[in-house]
Amino acid sequence: MQLRFLSLWQLLARFVVLLSILQPSLALAANEKGETWYQVEIIVAQRTDRSTTLETFPFQPAPISWRGGRTLTPFDPETSNRNELENVEFINLPSDLRILNNEARMLENNADYNLLAHKSWRQIIKGNKAINWIDINGGYAWGGHQQLEGSLGFSKGRFLHVHSELHLNQFPSIQSASSQRAKQRLFSAGQSLVPIVETRYSLIQRRKMRSKELHYIDHPKLVLLVKIIPFTPAEPILEEVEVKVEDEPTLVDLTAPSTVE
């Protein structure tokens, strides 16, 4: 008679299956800690010179600083892992996963506005009122500055809040440029005649928000659109590792009658 025992690999496999059943999902684990996953999307646009305003702004303002934040990780469709978009925070989402594409297109097609930034990402926002700051920039660069500079912060207490510290830089005009298009080419090439900010327009606000609603924050020179929706992350995909299982060990009953002749 032979007595068979479960191999070590079989016991380990059963333990892993049991552990996966008992382990909470990413979303459930986050909720238990007072954390919630959200998809955040923002659009920042400049009101062009065709939009008149009676408000005055300082000429050649002093240098300023703003709260430094996290830089979004760029996503390259050719080299990046698309699975990470479902459960990794602070990746700048591709256009097919954004929810404000129509609004961005309307601003681009409107001569009264100049689209500066359109970004979307996923992140956890904790309910402890701590502010998560994200670096926001856009437009052309000139003299060590970009046209749009600053950061946006997101926090949650009883309500969601967006905190804006955005700055629109206006650079000295180039008189020799025969057209706006030629001027844009000079800016994009980094050819700065005088590396200063001639005028700065700042959007510094704190706004209470509701999830799933599009919020519009107005300014004489800037427009900020923000939408935050709850998001359920996917479980990480674990690659299967093929394990070679050796023959199960056997125990021979030495008390059995010998069969040797």
Helices and strands as residue ranges (DSSP letters): E 2-4, H 8-22, H 26-32, E 35-47, G 82-86, G 95-97, H 101-108, E 113-126, E 132-135, E 138-142, E 145-156, E 160-170, H 180-188, E 199-209, E 214-218, E 222-230, E 250-252
